[in-house]
Amino acid sequence: MVLTGAGAEPLRDHPVLRSRDLDEVQELGERLFAPHRLELSGRAGALDALVNAVGIQDVTIGYVRYGPPVRITVADMSDTYQINIPVTGAMKISDGRDTIIAGPRRPAVMVPGARYVGQWTLGCTQLAVNITRAALDDELARLLGRPITGPIRFDLGMDLAESAVQSWFSAVRLAVAEIDRSRSVLLDPRTAGHLERILITGLLLGARHDHSAALAEPHPHPGPSTVRRAVEIIEARAGEPLSVTDVAEAVGVSVRSLQEGFRAHVGVSPMAYLRDVRLVGAHRCLSQASPETTTVTDVACRWGFTHLGRFAAAYQRKYGVAPSRTLRADGSARNR
């Protein structure tokens, strides 16, 4: 599976290490990924290790090559989940119960608490996606609407022939491509959290694990009283940077339950309802304001619209005129 342009080295602008010293390479790998033992296999040639890596917040993406065949033993992944995606070559990996050959179309998933032995072939290069246990476990608990106990038990291998896995891997490719882009906006703290959320939630929904069946089950609809409380929160805080997660947590249900409850009792999603409340508020402000002292941008920002073009388009669809027309017409009428 191609990650970058032909001949391009993933994360090339984010070098961390280039070394032939085994101890130095192992020490860095332990700090970036997980405690392990690195050994050259058989009559391997000289080590020629390269590591490029980017840490976002709870996700680290790294590109690793060793050159000759190596053997890596991980006694315990500790507090991290790791997805190894061979770019070239292959890795035979075992967790003591199952053994797979990981390759460009079959990533391997390593979880906290398990022991792994991996044999890298000559010239094998890999992309490693590390996600902290706290972030992945918390996201699963949020999706399920209940706490979980113990680490998530993923299947050892992911099959890129499966559509859901392809979707997640597309998100990884996007992340790598954008990080490789000069001055990528995805590394800006204001957008990094969104990128992480896609990678974390996408992995939970795409890969097979011991909670996959629960995630696939429809959640019970919250009752009318819960939805009514959510509506009150949305109406009271519509001008704030409110997310569906914020509302779900405030009323004590999962995001999926809240969405299903809104569709059952309101007929639209929570975010669609929020957008409509904001449009109504913006319309009221524009109708009452003077064009001499107020701008459309002022009103849009006041009501939580951060993209002026999308605000104008949504306003036009709802009211049949541009927001500037409302401001000019109503303001002029009041000033006559």
C-alpha positions as CSV (number, residue, x, y, z in Angstrom):
1,M,0.0,0.0,0.0
2,V,1.5,3.3,-1.1
3,L,2.0,5.8,1.7
4,T,3.8,8.6,-0.1
5,G,4.9,9.5,-3.6
6,A,7.2,7.2,-5.5
7,G,10.6,7.0,-3.8
8,A,9.6,9.4,-1.1
9,E,10.5,8.5,2.5
10,P,7.5,9.0,4.9
11,L,7.9,11.8,7.5
12,R,11.2,12.8,5.8
13,D,11.1,16.3,7.3
14,H,10.9,14.9,10.8
15,P,14.1,12.9,11.3
16,V,14.8,11.6,14.8
17,L,17.7,9.2,14.4
18,R,20.2,7.8,11.9
19,S,22.6,5.4,13.5
20,R,24.6,2.2,13.3
21,D,24.8,1.8,17.0
22,L,22.5,-1.0,18.3
23,D,22.2,0.4,21.9
24,E,21.5,3.9,20.7
25,V,18.8,2.7,18.3
26,Q,17.1,0.5,21.0
27,E,17.2,3.3,23.6
28,L,15.4,5.7,21.2
29,G,12.9,3.1,20.1
30,E,12.0,2.4,23.7
31,R,11.4,6.1,24.4
32,L,9.3,6.6,21.2
33,F,7.3,3.3,21.1
34,A,7.7,0.7,23.8
35,P,10.3,-1.2,25.9
36,H,11.9,-3.9,23.8
37,R,15.0,-5.9,23.0
38,L,16.6,-5.4,19.5
39,E,18.9,-8.0,18.1
40,L,20.4,-8.6,14.7
41,S,19.3,-11.9,13.2
42,G,21.7,-14.6,12.1
43,R,24.4,-13.4,9.7
44,A,22.8,-10.0,9.3
45,G,24.8,-7.1,7.8
46,A,25.6,-3.9,9.5
47,L,22.8,-2.1,11.2
48,D,21.7,1.1,9.3
49,A,18.8,2.4,11.3
50,L,16.6,5.4,10.5
51,V,13.7,6.8,12.5
52,N,11.4,9.6,11.5
53,A,8.7,10.5,13.9
54,V,6.0,13.0,14.8
55,G,4.2,13.2,18.2
56,I,0.9,14.9,18.0
57,Q,-0.7,14.6,21.5
58,D,-1.7,11.0,22.3
59,V,-0.7,9.7,19.0
60,T,2.9,9.2,17.7
61,I,3.5,8.3,14.0
62,G,6.9,6.9,13.2
63,Y,8.7,5.5,10.1
64,V,11.4,2.9,11.0
65,R,14.0,0.9,9.1
66,Y,16.9,-1.2,10.3
67,G,18.4,-2.4,7.1
68,P,19.4,-6.0,7.9
69,P,17.0,-8.6,9.3
70,V,16.3,-8.0,13.0
71,R,14.5,-9.7,15.9
72,I,12.5,-7.5,18.3
73,T,11.1,-8.8,21.6
74,V,8.5,-6.8,23.5
75,A,7.8,-8.1,27.0
76,D,4.8,-5.7,27.6
77,M,3.5,-2.8,25.5
78,S,2.9,-1.1,28.9
79,D,0.7,1.9,28.4
80,T,0.4,2.1,24.6
81,Y,-1.3,0.4,21.6
82,Q,0.8,0.1,18.5
83,I,-0.2,-0.6,14.9
84,N,2.8,-1.7,12.7
85,I,2.2,-1.2,9.0
86,P,5.0,-2.6,6.9
87,V,5.7,-0.4,3.9
88,T,8.3,-2.7,2.3
89,G,9.2,-6.2,3.2
90,A,7.4,-8.2,5.9
91,M,7.5,-9.0,9.6
92,K,6.6,-12.3,11.2
93,I,5.1,-11.5,14.6
94,S,3.7,-13.7,17.4
95,D,1.9,-13.0,20.6
96,G,2.3,-16.5,22.0
97,R,-1.1,-17.6,20.8
98,D,-1.2,-16.4,17.1
99,T,1.4,-15.8,14.5
100,I,0.9,-13.8,11.4
101,I,3.1,-12.4,8.5
102,A,2.5,-8.7,8.6
103,G,3.0,-6.9,5.3
104,P,1.8,-3.8,3.3
105,R,-1.7,-5.2,3.2
106,R,-1.8,-6.8,6.7
107,P,-0.8,-4.5,9.6
108,A,-0.2,-6.0,13.0
109,V,-1.8,-4.6,16.2
110,M,0.0,-4.8,19.6
111,V,-1.8,-4.2,22.8
112,P,-0.8,-3.5,26.5
113,G,-0.1,-6.5,28.7
114,A,0.9,-8.9,25.9
115,R,4.3,-10.2,24.8
116,Y,5.5,-10.1,21.2
117,V,8.3,-11.4,19.1
118,G,8.8,-9.9,15.7
119,Q,11.2,-11.0,12.9
120,W,11.8,-8.3,10.3
121,T,13.0,-9.3,6.9
122,L,15.9,-7.8,5.0
123,G,15.0,-4.2,3.9
124,C,11.7,-4.2,5.9
125,T,10.5,-0.7,6.6
126,Q,7.4,0.1,8.7
127,L,5.1,2.8,9.7
128,A,4.2,2.6,13.4
129,V,1.1,4.3,14.8
130,N,1.3,4.5,18.6
131,I,-1.8,5.5,20.6
132,T,-1.7,5.9,24.4
133,R,-3.8,3.5,26.3
134,A,-5.6,6.2,28.2
135,A,-6.7,7.9,25.0
136,L,-7.9,4.8,23.2
137,D,-9.6,3.3,26.3
138,D,-11.3,6.6,27.1
139,E,-12.6,7.0,23.5
140,L,-14.1,3.4,23.6
141,A,-15.8,4.2,26.9
142,R,-17.2,7.3,25.4
143,L,-18.5,5.4,22.3
144,L,-20.1,2.7,24.5
145,G,-21.4,5.0,27.1
146,R,-19.9,3.0,29.9
147,P,-16.4,2.4,31.5
148,I,-14.3,-0.5,30.3
149,T,-12.0,-2.7,32.2
150,G,-8.7,-4.1,31.0
151,P,-6.9,-3.3,27.7
152,I,-8.8,-3.7,24.4
153,R,-8.0,-7.0,22.8
154,F,-7.5,-6.5,19.1
155,D,-7.0,-9.3,16.6
156,L,-3.2,-9.6,16.0
157,G,-3.7,-8.8,12.3
158,M,-5.8,-6.2,10.4
159,D,-7.0,-7.1,6.8
160,L,-6.8,-4.2,4.4
161,A,-9.2,-6.1,2.1
162,E,-11.9,-5.1,4.6
163,S,-13.7,-1.8,3.8
164,A,-13.6,-0.4,7.4
165,V,-9.9,-1.1,7.7
166,Q,-9.3,0.6,4.4
167,S,-11.1,3.7,5.7
168,W,-8.9,3.8,8.7
169,F,-5.7,3.3,6.7
170,S,-6.8,6.1,4.3
171,A,-6.9,8.4,7.4
172,V,-3.3,7.3,8.2
173,R,-2.2,8.0,4.7
174,L,-3.8,11.4,4.8
175,A,-2.1,12.1,8.1
176,V,1.3,11.1,6.7
177,A,0.8,13.1,3.5
178,E,-0.2,16.2,5.3
179,I,2.6,16.0,7.9
180,D,5.0,15.7,5.0
181,R,3.5,18.8,3.5
182,S,5.5,22.0,4.2
183,R,3.9,23.9,7.1
184,S,1.1,21.4,7.5
185,V,-1.9,22.8,9.3
186,L,-2.5,19.4,10.9
187,L,0.4,20.0,13.3
188,D,-1.2,23.2,14.5
189,P,-2.6,22.6,18.1
190,R,-5.9,23.9,16.9
191,T,-6.3,21.1,14.4
192,A,-4.2,18.3,15.9
193,G,-6.9,17.1,18.2
194,H,-9.3,16.6,15.2
195,L,-6.7,14.5,13.4
196,E,-6.1,12.4,16.5
197,R,-9.8,11.8,17.0
198,I,-10.1,10.4,13.4
199,L,-7.2,8.0,14.0
200,I,-8.4,6.9,17.4
201,T,-12.1,6.5,16.7
202,G,-11.4,5.1,13.2
203,L,-9.3,2.4,14.7
204,L,-12.0,1.4,17.2
205,L,-14.6,1.2,14.5
206,G,-12.5,-0.3,11.7
207,A,-10.3,-3.0,13.5
208,R,-11.6,-6.1,15.1
209,H,-11.5,-6.4,18.9
210,D,-13.4,-7.7,21.8
211,H,-15.8,-4.7,21.9
212,S,-16.5,-4.7,18.2
213,A,-19.9,-6.4,18.6
214,A,-21.0,-3.9,21.3
215,L,-20.0,-1.0,19.0
216,A,-22.1,-2.4,16.2
217,E,-25.2,-2.8,18.4
218,P,-27.8,0.0,18.2
219,H,-27.9,2.0,21.4
220,P,-31.2,2.5,23.2
221,H,-32.8,5.9,22.6
222,P,-32.6,8.3,25.6
223,G,-36.0,9.3,26.8
224,P,-37.8,12.5,25.9
225,S,-36.7,14.1,29.2
226,T,-33.0,13.5,28.4
227,V,-33.4,14.9,24.9
228,R,-35.3,17.9,26.4
229,R,-32.4,18.6,28.7
230,A,-30.0,18.4,25.8
231,V,-32.2,20.8,23.8
232,E,-32.1,23.2,26.8
233,I,-28.3,23.0,26.9
234,I,-28.0,23.7,23.2
235,E,-30.3,26.7,23.3
236,A,-28.6,28.1,26.4
237,R,-25.0,27.7,25.1
238,A,-25.5,28.0,21.3
239,G,-23.0,30.9,21.1
240,E,-20.3,28.8,22.7
241,P,-17.9,26.4,20.8
242,L,-20.2,23.5,21.7
243,S,-19.7,19.9,20.4
244,V,-22.0,16.9,20.4
245,T,-19.6,15.3,22.9
246,D,-20.1,18.2,25.2
247,V,-23.8,17.9,25.1
248,A,-23.8,14.1,25.5
249,E,-21.5,14.3,28.5
250,A,-23.7,17.0,30.1
251,V,-26.8,14.8,30.0
252,G,-25.0,11.5,30.8
253,V,-25.4,9.5,27.6
254,S,-23.1,8.4,24.8
255,V,-22.8,10.4,21.6
256,R,-24.5,7.6,19.6
257,S,-27.4,7.4,22.1
258,L,-27.8,11.2,21.9
259,Q,-27.8,11.2,18.1
260,E,-30.4,8.4,18.0
261,G,-32.5,10.1,20.6
262,F,-32.6,13.4,18.6
263,R,-33.5,11.6,15.4
264,A,-36.4,9.8,17.3
265,H,-37.7,12.8,19.3
266,V,-36.6,15.9,17.4
267,G,-36.2,14.6,13.8
268,V,-32.7,16.0,13.2
269,S,-29.2,15.4,14.6
270,P,-28.0,17.4,17.7
271,M,-25.6,19.4,15.5
272,A,-28.3,20.2,12.9
273,Y,-30.5,21.4,15.8
274,L,-27.6,23.5,17.1
275,R,-27.0,25.0,13.7
276,D,-30.6,26.0,13.4
277,V,-30.7,27.6,16.8
278,R,-27.6,29.6,15.9
279,L,-29.2,30.7,12.6
280,V,-32.3,31.9,14.4
281,G,-30.2,33.8,16.9
282,A,-28.1,35.3,14.1
283,H,-31.2,36.3,12.2
284,R,-32.6,38.0,15.2
285,C,-29.4,40.0,15.8
286,L,-29.1,41.0,12.2
287,S,-32.7,42.2,12.1
288,Q,-32.2,44.3,15.3
289,A,-28.7,45.7,14.6
290,S,-27.6,48.8,12.8
291,P,-25.3,48.4,9.8
292,E,-23.4,51.4,11.0
293,T,-22.3,49.7,14.2
294,T,-22.5,45.9,13.4
295,T,-21.1,43.7,10.7
296,V,-22.2,40.3,9.5
297,T,-18.9,38.8,10.7
298,D,-19.5,40.2,14.2
299,V,-22.9,38.4,14.4
300,A,-21.7,35.2,12.8
301,C,-18.8,34.9,15.4
302,R,-21.2,35.8,18.2
303,W,-23.3,32.8,17.3
304,G,-20.6,30.3,16.9
305,F,-20.1,30.4,13.1
306,T,-16.3,30.3,12.5
307,H,-16.6,30.0,8.7
308,L,-18.3,33.0,7.2
309,G,-18.9,31.4,3.8
310,R,-20.7,28.4,5.3
311,F,-22.7,30.7,7.5
312,A,-23.8,32.8,4.6
313,A,-24.8,29.8,2.6
314,A,-26.8,28.2,5.4
315,Y,-28.5,31.6,6.2
316,Q,-29.4,32.0,2.5
317,R,-31.0,28.5,2.4
318,K,-33.0,29.2,5.6
319,Y,-34.2,32.8,5.0
320,G,-33.9,33.2,1.2
321,V,-31.6,36.2,1.4
322,A,-28.0,36.9,2.3
323,P,-27.3,37.9,5.9
324,S,-26.0,41.3,4.7
325,R,-29.3,41.9,3.1
326,T,-31.1,41.4,6.4
327,L,-28.7,43.7,8.1
328,R,-29.0,46.5,5.5
329,A,-32.8,46.2,5.0
330,D,-33.9,46.0,8.6
331,G,-31.3,48.4,9.8
332,S,-32.3,51.0,7.2
333,A,-35.9,50.6,8.0
334,R,-35.3,51.4,11.6
335,N,-33.2,54.4,10.8
336,R,-35.9,56.0,8.6
